[in-house]
Amino acid sequence: MKALTGYSTNADAYKAGLEAAKMAGKNKDAKLVFAYMSCDYKIKDVIKGIKQVFDCPVIGNTSFTGVIMPDGYIGGDKPFVGIMVLCDASMVVGVGFADRKAYQSARDAGEAATKHARIMTKMPYHDEPDLMYMTASPTEEEFFLKGANRVVGRVPLFGGSAADNTISGKWSLYLDGKITGEGVAVALIYMKNGFANEFTGAYRETKDMGIITKVEGARRLVEIDGTPAVKKYAKWRGMKTSELMGDKLLSATITSPLGVKDRLGDLIAIRHPMFANDDYSMNIGANLSEKTVVIRMEASVDELISSVGETLKKLNDSLDKPAICYHLVHCGGRRAGIGDRIGEVYKQIVKNVNGVPFIMEFTFGEYGYEDDGRNTTGGLMLSFTAITK
């Protein structure tokens, strides 16, 4: 396998896609293009430019403020597109797409997209894919994933949710010419190469924890230990509730979010409080369940930055063979907290990838897995995947 990368900040969408693809370099064995771009572009035109060079599926989503490529951080105040192309004559890829509005439930949409991808591979049904990539809108990721699992079971997962620059719903996900702000796209990958995924929030547990006693829907945390959630959280932090109300909660919790442990305690899936309602309930960026424990987590901005290098080291230590490429999913909320120190994140990456091609996107939800556990989703997390020789 060979991985190619390219990028552009051309203001013209078609030219940006074409420039990124030409920078990557044409390869007759190209099987899949990951493309992450600015929500300001006309996406169809960017993809049209990419497909002038690569005659294979183009899948991805809009990324929060930029991408990080081997040459540095690309984006900021400019429109941007970054791509990674997987090239291997023996690789088999199937892709599928579902617009949520066309289905009764997110689970049905996830199932339909994955069925299409499975059929497209033309592989025997008993042959499981090696990897599943998913991108989705940042609203019902867990249910899209449940639908995908109906088709392929527990296939190792990586990917992330679409993002925009202002958390205003301008995000999109796409597969070739199919584009939506609410839906899911899936790629199933069969390959001879090895791989590994490191999925972590890289936060420290505090002593503050409580039982979730009331949830409305899947993502509205109403009470912890019978106390309104915002009031409980404010007490843990020694803050006034007025400092947390409305969208103040979003930025206040980047360095101190909530976490829920998996059944084995191997993974703490981070739950990012997004908005404090007038009744002191919290809107959360991922699903929660009553009668489970929620833990207050912590990390300084310095630790958010250093965790990139630490997570890559853990990933590299788990590899049996050298990496060919890295697909790095980094939460957009963490990126916002890091602010103008984003160059330090780039240095952390370069220090640990040993010259191997990589791409980093910034998402509003991250997907990964833990050995002996299930595929899952979280917020404020890192999902770093390496493909090896």
SVG drawing of the C-alpha trace seen along z (x, -y; Angstrom):
<svg xmlns="http://www.w3.org/2000/svg" viewBox="-40 -35 51 52">
<polyline fill="none" stroke="black" stroke-width="0.4" points="0.0,0.0 1.0,-3.6 -0.6,-6.7 -0.6,-10.1 -1.4,-13.5 -2.2,-16.9 -3.9,-20.1 -4.9,-23.5 -6.2,-26.9 -7.3,-28.1 -10.4,-30.3 -11.9,-28.6 -13.4,-25.2 -12.8,-23.3 -9.2,-24.5 -8.7,-23.7 -9.7,-20.1 -7.6,-19.8 -4.5,-21.3 -4.8,-19.0 -5.1,-16.0 -2.2,-17.0 -0.1,-17.6 -0.8,-14.1 0.2,-12.7 -1.7,-10.3 -1.7,-6.6 -3.4,-3.9 -4.0,-1.8 -5.9,-4.6 -8.9,-3.0 -10.2,-5.6 -9.7,-9.3 -10.4,-10.8 -11.2,-14.5 -11.6,-17.1 -12.4,-20.7 -13.8,-24.1 -17.6,-24.5 -17.2,-27.7 -16.5,-25.7 -19.1,-24.5 -18.3,-20.8 -19.4,-19.3 -16.8,-21.5 -14.0,-20.5 -14.8,-16.8 -15.1,-17.3 -11.5,-18.7 -10.3,-15.7 -11.9,-13.3 -10.1,-14.8 -7.1,-13.0 -8.4,-10.0 -11.1,-7.7 -12.2,-6.2 -14.6,-7.1 -14.1,-10.4 -15.5,-10.4 -15.2,-12.8 -16.7,-15.8 -16.1,-19.5 -13.5,-20.1 -13.4,-22.7 -11.2,-25.6 -8.5,-23.5 -6.5,-20.4 -3.0,-19.4 -0.8,-17.9 2.9,-17.0 3.6,-20.7 1.8,-22.1 -1.6,-23.6 -3.7,-24.4 -6.7,-26.7 -7.3,-29.3 -8.7,-32.4 -8.5,-30.7 -10.7,-28.0 -8.9,-24.7 -9.0,-21.1 -6.7,-18.3 -6.8,-14.7 -5.2,-11.4 -5.4,-8.7 -5.0,-5.0 -3.4,-3.1 -3.2,0.7 -4.0,3.0 -5.1,5.7 -7.3,3.5 -11.1,3.8 -13.3,0.9 -17.0,0.5 -18.8,-2.7 -22.3,-3.7 -24.3,-6.9 -27.6,-7.7 -29.4,-11.0 -31.1,-10.9 -34.3,-12.5 -35.0,-9.5 -35.2,-7.1 -37.5,-6.5 -34.5,-6.4 -30.8,-7.0 -30.3,-3.3 -32.1,-2.5 -29.9,-5.0 -26.7,-3.5 -27.9,-0.1 -28.8,-1.1 -25.4,-2.9 -23.5,0.1 -25.5,2.6 -24.7,0.7 -21.0,0.6 -21.0,4.3 -22.7,5.1 -20.3,2.9 -17.3,4.8 -18.6,8.1 -16.8,10.0 -18.3,13.2 -20.7,12.3 -18.8,14.4 -15.6,12.4 -15.6,9.5 -14.0,6.2 -10.8,5.4 -11.8,1.8 -14.9,-0.4 -14.7,-4.1 -17.7,-6.3 -18.5,-9.9 -21.8,-11.3 -23.7,-14.4 -23.0,-15.4 -26.5,-14.4 -27.2,-10.7 -23.8,-9.0 -24.5,-6.2 -27.7,-5.2 -26.0,-5.4 -23.4,-3.0 -26.0,-0.6 -27.4,-0.4 -23.9,0.3 -23.3,3.0 -26.5,4.8 -24.7,5.4 -21.0,6.1 -21.0,6.7 -18.0,5.4 -15.6,4.4 -12.9,2.0 -14.0,-1.5 -12.5,-4.9 -13.7,-8.3 -15.5,-11.4 -18.4,-13.7 -18.8,-16.6 -17.9,-20.1 -18.1,-23.7 -16.3,-26.8 -19.1,-28.3 -21.1,-25.4 -24.1,-26.7 -25.0,-23.6 -23.2,-24.5 -21.3,-21.2 -21.6,-18.6 -20.6,-15.0 -20.2,-13.6 -19.5,-10.6 -18.6,-11.7 -21.6,-13.8 -23.9,-13.0 -23.8,-15.6 -25.9,-16.2 -25.8,-18.0 -27.7,-15.2 -26.8,-11.6 -24.0,-9.1 -21.4,-7.7 -19.5,-4.5 -16.4,-2.8 -15.6,0.9 -12.0,1.8 -10.5,5.2 -6.7,5.2 -3.6,7.2 -2.0,4.6 -2.1,4.4 -3.6,1.5 -4.2,0.2 -6.3,-2.5 -5.8,-4.5 -9.0,-6.1 -8.7,-8.3 -9.8,-11.5 -6.4,-11.7 -8.0,-13.5 -7.3,-12.8 -10.1,-11.5 -11.0,-13.7 -12.7,-12.6 -15.9,-14.3 -18.5,-11.8 -22.1,-11.0 -25.0,-8.9 -27.0,-10.1 -30.5,-10.1 -32.4,-11.8 -31.9,-12.1 -34.3,-13.4 -34.0,-12.0 -30.5,-10.6 -28.4,-13.8 -30.1,-16.1 -28.5,-15.5 -31.1,-16.7 -29.9,-15.5 -26.8,-14.1 -27.5,-12.5 -30.9,-14.1 -29.5,-17.6 -29.9,-19.7 -26.8,-18.9 -25.5,-22.5 -25.7,-23.1 -23.9,-19.8 -21.2,-20.6 -20.8,-24.2 -20.3,-22.9 -17.6,-20.5 -15.8,-23.3 -16.3,-25.9 -18.0,-28.2 -21.2,-30.2 -24.0,-28.8 -24.1,-32.2 -20.7,-31.4 -22.0,-28.3 -25.4,-29.2 -26.2,-29.0 -23.3,-28.5 -20.8,-29.6 -20.9,-25.9 -19.2,-24.8 -16.0,-26.6 -15.9,-26.2 -15.9,-22.4 -13.2,-21.9 -10.6,-21.5 -13.0,-19.8 -15.6,-17.7 -17.5,-14.6 -16.6,-11.0 -18.3,-7.6 -16.3,-4.3 -16.9,-1.3 -17.9,2.0 -14.2,3.1 -12.8,-0.3 -10.4,-0.3 -11.9,-3.3 -13.4,-6.6 -15.7,-8.0 -15.8,-11.8 -19.1,-13.6 -18.8,-17.3 -21.5,-19.6 -22.6,-21.9 -25.3,-24.2 -26.9,-25.0 -30.7,-25.3 -32.7,-27.6 -33.8,-24.6 -30.1,-23.9 -30.0,-20.8 -27.2,-20.3 -27.2,-19.4 -24.5,-16.9 -22.6,-16.1 -23.1,-12.3 -25.6,-9.8 -26.0,-9.2 -27.9,-6.6 -29.6,-6.9 -28.2,-4.9 -24.7,-5.1 -21.7,-7.0 -20.5,-10.2 -17.0,-11.5 -15.6,-15.0 -12.4,-14.9 -9.5,-17.4 -6.7,-18.5 -4.8,-21.8 -4.3,-23.3 -0.6,-22.2 -1.9,-18.6 -4.3,-18.8 -1.3,-19.6 1.1,-17.1 -1.6,-14.3 -1.2,-14.3 2.4,-13.2 1.6,-10.8 -1.3,-9.2 0.9,-8.7 3.6,-7.1 1.0,-4.6 -0.2,-3.9 3.3,-3.3 4.1,-1.0 1.1,1.2 2.3,1.7 3.9,5.0 5.3,3.3 6.2,-0.2 3.3,-2.5 2.6,-3.4 0.2,-6.2 -1.7,-7.8 -5.4,-9.0 -5.8,-11.3 -9.1,-12.5 -8.8,-15.3 -11.8,-16.9 -12.7,-20.4 -13.5,-21.5 -10.0,-20.6 -8.7,-22.5 -10.7,-25.5 -9.2,-25.3 -5.7,-25.0 -6.3,-28.2 -3.3,-29.9 -1.0,-27.2 -2.1,-24.8 1.5,-24.9 2.6,-23.0 0.2,-20.2 1.8,-19.9 5.2,-19.6 3.9,-16.8 2.8,-14.9 5.9,-15.4 8.0,-14.2 6.2,-10.9 5.3,-9.9 8.9,-9.5 8.2,-11.1 5.2,-8.9 2.2,-10.5 -0.6,-11.7 -3.7,-13.8 -5.5,-15.3 -9.1,-16.6 -11.0,-18.4 -14.4,-16.9 -17.5,-17.4 -17.5,-13.7 -14.9,-11.0 -15.2,-7.2 -12.9,-4.4 -12.7,-1.1 -11.0,0.6 -9.8,4.2 -12.4,6.4 -14.9,3.6 -17.3,2.2 -17.0,-0.4 -18.1,-3.7 -18.3,-7.4 -17.3,-10.4 -16.5,-14.1 -13.3,-16.0 -11.4,-12.8 -8.6,-11.6 -9.0,-8.7 -5.6,-8.0 -5.4,-5.1 -2.2,-3.7 -2.1,-1.4 1.1,0.7 3.1,2.6"/>
</svg>
